[in-house]
Amino acid sequence: MPYYVKRARDYIHDHADEPISLDDLVAFAGCSYRTLQRAFGDTLNMAPMAYAKQVRLSRAHDDLLMAGDEDTVATIARKWGFDHVGRFARIYAEKYGAMPSEALRRRL
């Protein structure tokens, strides 16, 4: 894996709960926009921002399964940068085969 992909990937994981832009990733990785886009595609089969979205979705999934009584789908979705709860629910259902509200009910 090229070092700039690893740097961008690590940045995404370390800052998943914050707004991340492609400009942020390029600056942190130390390469050009085009280089980062191409290397992410070659290495991870997706664009950097798509990868960031998948990381956030995974973190939201974990939070839904470990949620407390005061947590809602909306608060968890927003925590991970999904401002439109309906879109979050659709994306979540496509990835996990269930609605986020079902995961919230199945929590530990």
C-alpha positions, 0 to 999 in steps of 0.5 A: 500500500502506498504511504500516502494511501496509508496516511489518508486511511489512518487520517480517516480512521482517526477523524471519522467523527469530524467533517473530512474533505478530500482537500484534508486528505490530500494535504495530510497524505502529501500527494496530489488529488489525482494521485490519491484518487487513483491509488485508493482505487487501485489499493482499496477499490473505492474513492477516498470519500467512499472509504470515509463513508464506509468507515463512518457507516461501520462506526454507526453500526457499532454504536447502534448495537451498543446504544444506551436507552437515550440513544436514537438512530438520528443522534447516532447517524448525526454523530457520524456525519449522516445529516439526513436520517432517511438517506442514512437508513437506506444506505445502512439497510443496503449494507447490513440488510436491516434498518438501523432501528432494528439494530438499535432494538437488538442492541446488547 
